[in-house]
Amino acid sequence: MNYFSFYQIPESFLPDEKAIQAKYYAFSREYHPDFYTLEPQEKQQEILDKSTLNTNAYRTLSNFDKRMQYILEQHGLLEEGGANDLPQDFLMEVMDLNELLMDLEMEYNSTTFKIVSDQTMEIEGHIKAEIWPVLEAYETFPPEKQAEALKQIKNYYLKERYLLRIKESLNKFASSSDR
């Protein structure tokens, strides 16, 4: 079952988080397995399944990145082997940053580290500023506009994954440079 349907809320990249939490707590009480120990095994399994669904829905919908990934997967946009074309200019920027990271691996340099860190934050800020209006308005769009918005959001999501790998590498350098 779709998590948004389960919680009876509209599909949204920026849902009402208090509503998600309220549904989670309500369903946690309603589907708590301890209240059904005297029920037949089938009913106990049904409640356990709903309790698990509730936990998974909450974990996914209450986390921005997991929620975005979930929505994109629900629309078949993150399938393995699918077209994940990103703009060449973005890929070139990332390639330049990765080359600087390779330089850091060879010989740590605080200036290079700062350049990579600053450029990564700048790119991330720019792509977030571009996508935020789309995320805010998504659930109000008609279906054909939602389909176009999903493509833009997928593009953002994939870019963020690239930047996340760079940030993880930077974190490794930051912790190893504190010798």
C-alpha distance (Angstrom), angle and dihedral (degrees) to the residues before:
residue distance angle dihedral
M1 . . .
N2 3.77 . .
Y3 3.81 110.7 .
F4 3.81 93.4 -134.4
S5 3.81 90.7 52.0
F6 3.80 90.5 46.7
Y7 3.81 90.4 54.7
Q8 3.82 91.4 39.4
I9 3.80 93.3 -127.0
P10 3.81 128.6 125.8
E11 3.78 118.9 -97.5
S12 3.78 105.4 -95.5
F13 3.77 138.6 156.0
L14 3.80 88.6 -144.8
P15 3.81 104.7 35.4
D16 3.78 126.3 169.4
E17 3.80 99.3 -82.0
K18 3.80 92.3 -162.2
A19 3.82 88.9 57.4
I20 3.81 89.9 51.5
Q21 3.78 91.2 50.0
A22 3.82 92.3 46.4
K23 3.83 91.3 51.8
Y24 3.79 90.6 47.1
Y25 3.81 93.0 52.9
A26 3.81 93.0 43.4
F27 3.80 92.2 50.4
S28 3.81 91.6 42.6
R29 3.80 88.2 60.5
E30 3.81 94.6 40.1
Y31 3.81 95.4 47.7
H32 3.78 101.0 35.1
P33 3.83 105.8 140.3
D34 3.83 92.8 -142.2
F35 3.82 89.9 68.8
Y36 3.80 91.4 58.7
T37 3.81 103.6 48.3
L38 3.82 92.3 116.0
E39 3.81 93.7 49.4
P40 3.83 123.2 98.8
Q41 3.80 116.7 -83.2
E42 3.83 92.3 -104.8
K43 3.81 91.7 55.8
Q44 3.81 91.1 46.0
Q45 3.81 90.1 52.6
E46 3.81 91.5 47.7
I47 3.81 90.5 52.5
L48 3.79 91.9 46.0
D49 3.82 89.4 51.3
K50 3.82 91.4 50.0
S51 3.79 91.2 46.4
T52 3.81 90.0 52.0
L53 3.81 90.7 46.3
N54 3.80 89.4 51.4
T55 3.81 92.5 51.1
N56 3.80 92.9 47.0
A57 3.81 92.3 46.0
Y58 3.79 91.7 51.0
R59 3.80 94.4 46.6
T60 3.78 90.2 50.7
L61 3.79 102.4 39.6
S62 3.80 95.8 42.6
N63 3.83 92.5 56.8
F64 3.81 117.8 72.9
D65 3.83 96.8 -147.3
K66 3.81 95.4 42.2
R67 3.80 90.6 46.7
M68 3.80 91.7 51.7
Q69 3.80 91.9 48.2
Y70 3.82 90.6 47.2
I71 3.81 94.1 52.0
L72 3.80 92.1 47.0
E73 3.82 90.5 48.9
Q74 3.82 91.0 48.3
H75 3.79 87.9 57.5
G76 3.81 92.9 46.7
L77 3.79 93.9 -114.0
L78 3.81 99.2 126.0
E79 3.76 99.3 49.4
E80 3.79 117.4 146.3
G81 3.76 111.0 -96.3
G82 3.79 92.3 14.1
A83 3.76 121.5 138.7
N84 3.79 107.0 -79.5
D85 3.76 98.4 172.9
L86 3.75 113.7 168.4
P87 3.79 124.9 -172.3
Q88 3.80 114.1 -84.5
D89 3.80 93.0 -127.7
F90 3.81 90.8 57.6
L91 3.80 92.1 47.1
M92 3.80 90.0 50.3
E93 3.82 91.3 51.4
V94 3.79 90.5 50.3
M95 3.80 91.4 46.5
D96 3.83 89.5 53.2
L97 3.79 90.5 50.1
N98 3.80 91.1 48.3
E99 3.81 90.2 51.8
L100 3.79 89.2 53.3
L101 3.80 88.8 49.2
M102 3.80 89.2 53.4
D103 3.81 88.3 51.8
L104 3.80 88.4 52.5
E105 3.79 90.2 52.4
M106 3.79 90.1 54.5
E107 3.78 94.2 46.0
Y108 3.79 126.2 -4.3
N109 3.79 114.0 -126.1
S110 3.80 121.3 177.1
T111 3.81 92.4 -149.1
T112 3.80 92.6 54.4
F113 3.79 89.5 45.1
K114 3.81 90.4 53.8
I115 3.82 92.2 47.1
V116 3.80 92.1 52.8
S117 3.79 91.8 44.1
D118 3.81 94.2 48.3
Q119 3.80 94.3 44.8
T120 3.80 91.4 48.4
M121 3.81 91.3 51.3
E122 3.81 90.6 46.8
I123 3.82 93.2 51.5
E124 3.79 91.1 45.5
G125 3.80 92.1 50.0
H126 3.79 91.0 49.7
I127 3.81 95.9 50.0
K128 3.83 91.5 45.3
A129 3.80 91.2 51.3
E130 3.82 89.5 51.2
I131 3.80 96.3 49.2
W132 3.81 101.6 37.8
P133 3.85 96.3 82.0
V134 3.83 88.9 50.6
L135 3.81 91.6 50.6
E136 3.80 91.9 48.1
A137 3.81 94.6 50.6
Y138 3.82 99.4 35.2
E139 3.79 99.0 103.7
T140 3.83 91.8 49.2
F141 3.81 93.8 53.9
P142 3.82 121.1 102.5
P143 3.84 113.4 -112.2
E144 3.82 96.3 -95.3
K145 3.80 91.3 50.9
Q146 3.82 90.4 45.9
A147 3.80 89.1 55.6
E148 3.81 90.2 54.4
A149 3.80 91.1 44.5
L150 3.81 90.4 52.3
K151 3.81 89.5 57.5
Q152 3.80 90.4 52.6
I153 3.80 91.2 46.8
K154 3.79 91.3 49.0
N155 3.81 88.6 52.6
Y156 3.80 89.7 51.3
Y157 3.82 91.8 46.3
L158 3.82 92.5 52.5
K159 3.80 91.8 47.0
E160 3.79 89.7 51.2
R161 3.82 89.9 53.3
Y162 3.81 89.9 55.4
L163 3.79 91.5 48.2
L164 3.80 91.4 46.7
R165 3.80 90.5 58.2
I166 3.80 89.9 51.2
K167 3.81 91.3 48.8
E168 3.81 90.6 49.3
S169 3.80 89.6 52.9
L170 3.79 90.1 48.4
N171 3.80 90.1 51.9
K172 3.80 89.8 54.0
F173 3.80 90.7 51.3
A174 3.80 91.6 46.2
S175 3.80 92.8 52.8
S176 3.81 94.2 43.1
S177 3.81 92.9 46.8
D178 3.81 90.6 59.9
R179 3.78 90.8 81.7
